[in-house]
């Protein structure tokens, strides 16, 4: 993506695991407004294979002490986001922080105050706002074809019946468990459309043998005008249900989780490839409506191409041109209120 501004923002990644390799480096590299200068790799030095000109630092302190780096991507384990975000802000860096931003509202508010004191910006990496399937949902809502919405379900399911190797997800430490892993994605999607709920009710479950963290959650969010939104996630779903189900007075919309970006990037595909971000045929959403005479109409909703590059464009514009970033502090505080309750 090109930019009209002449400013080039020098960026650094705090880790080069899956998130760094898939969700951040390709987009920072593709955007004309960023230069990806350095990546922290404590042991394995793999980044050079993908980005020969990028420096590989062995510690976070080394990267934070690099005075050329203006933007730091905090993509370390969940329980370290607060610590590393604080350290980066204290070094005078803007930060782009993976979900969950912090473990609780108190940590978030402290970082907001610190960012204001040092004159730097905090950006929240909520990439699922730019998933092709979710943009289809927003397109249907904006069309008004459903009429007044009364019920919406969002699901994000997996099947992993054993305890995984990542300690920050599976051990009883802050910001661990499925709620803090996938909950931020689903909650952010809801909050981005509907705002803060009037009330909410949350249920957690531990279903895998020997698990010490939640591997199931469901949250009901209640909004004005009798709109009820349900977000659910489970680690024990063999046959995933539809990811998005919407019911309004005039019809329903059903959509599978179909965004292919993560899958494609993991397979080594480039975001410049012609078929990048295009959902496979047969995964389109189905909009069913009924008119005043009781006539039913079925309409296939073709998804737009998915791309996370607009998120990085929004970060760029916020730093270079002082434009507002779409994921706000208030939205993140609402999310954290629900997560930590």
C-alpha positions, 0 to 999 in steps of 0.5 A: 500500500502506498501513501501520500505522506513522505514520512517513513516509520521505522518499526521493530517486532518483539518476537518472530513466532507465528504472529510476527511471521504471519500477522505483522512482518508481511504487512509492515514490509508491504506498506510503503510507509514503514521500514521493518528494521529489527526483530527480537529473536532470542535463540533461533535466527530465522527472520533473515531467511524472510527479510535479509536486511532486517536486524536480529536482536537477541533481547528486547532491551536491544531493540528498545534501545535502538533510537531509530525505531519509532513503532514497536509491535508488542507480540509477546505472550499475553501475560507480558503485554503490560510489561513490554508495552510499558517498557516501550513507552518509557523508551519513547516508542509508539506501540502496536499491541496484540490482543489482549491489550492487557490483563485488566482495566487497571493496567490499561489505564496506567499505560494510557496515562503513560502514553499521554505523558510521553506523547506517544500513541497506543494502537490495538491489534484487532485484525479480525475487524478486517476479516472477509467474513466479518466485513460481510456481516457488516455489509448485510447490517448496513444494507438494512435488509434484515430490518430491526435486528433482534439476535446475533450469534458469533462463534470461534471454535476449534478442536484441540482435546489435549493441553497445548505447549504454550504456557501463556495459554494453558497455565493459570497465569493472568490473561491465559485460557480461551477467554483471553485468547479468542474472546478479544476477537469476538468481543471487539467485533461486537463492540465495533458494531454495537458499542458498550452493552447495557448488561452482559452475562458470562459462563466459563467451562473447563472440559479437557482432561487436566486443564487448569484454564477455561477452554469454553466460554459463552457471553450474552451481551444485552443492548437497547431495543432488545438486541441480544448478542451471543459470543461463544468459543470452545476447544472441543468442536469437531464440526464447527457451526456457522460463525455468524448467525443474525436474525432480524424482523425481515430475515436472517443471515448465516455465514461460515468463518471463511477468511483465508488470510491466516491459512494462506500466510502460514502456507507461505503465500504473499499478500501481493498474490492475486488470490490472496484474501479471496474466500473459497467458492461455496463459503458465501453467506446466505441472506434470507428475507421475507417481504410484506406478502410473505414471499421468501427471497434467498440471496448469496452475499459475496465477501469482499477480499480480506486484508489486514493491510488497512489496519497498518494503514490506519496506524500509519495515518495516525502517526504520520497524519494524526488521524484517529485510529479506529480501535479506541481506548473506550472500546478496549476498556469495555472489552477488558471489563467483560474479560476480567469480570 
